[in-house]
Amino acid sequence: MEVESDPEQALPVVELVEDEQPKPRPSIIIDALPYIDTQFEEPGMKEMVTHLIEEEKRRFRPTKNYLEHLPKLEVKRFETPLLTSTYASLAARNPPEVLSMKRYELPPPPAGKLTDLAAWSECVDNSSAQLFHQQVRLWNLELMLDYSCEGWKNYLEILTRMVGVAGGELAEIKKRIQSTNWSRKSTQLTTGEQLGQLESSWVSLVSKNYEIERACLQLESMIEEGKVEVARSQAMNMDE
């Protein structure tokens, strides 16, 4: 809820930005006490607030980039050439490329080169490369059997420590949030009591002013009646 303050009494609110001179802003006090304000639950209040928000959104025209103090977003920082080509292909709506299994094939020489020694040598080299690749995979499996258990244990220990550190940080953040919420609630409840006292005092003063005003009006009426009576008496005396 926004409350327009008196421009002659309220101090201008300024926003300090690095390398920028303070600029006066409209003196608007933002009044939000969620622990005290219960008007939102009243019938029709939610619809009225929604209408005010929509109206403000229609009239509001940003004149400043509120994200200019943040670094520019590097959307392509981790983009590899393969990802770039894949994104371009997807943008062009090209069909996805089928996984090539050619490297695992052992084709014989073409029909026209069955007597070509170079063609057979190329096939032999291809088969040798694939056999060596399979041998490398076997070696990797043997190394994994020998060392992967300890490596996996170390990795899990590191993950456990990371989880513990992250859990401690999370608990500290939750504690700070809870402390902030309790402080905010306590401050608002205290402020609510003060506002209630001030409101009661205001109602009492307004009531007294109303009673005084009524008494003044009655006195003025009595004075006018007295003047009329005096004028009437004087007129009667003059007639006699």
Helices and strands as residue ranges (DSSP letters): E 2-4, E 13-17, E 20-25, E 28-30, G 39-41, H 45-59, H 81-91, G 102-104, G 111-113, H 117-239
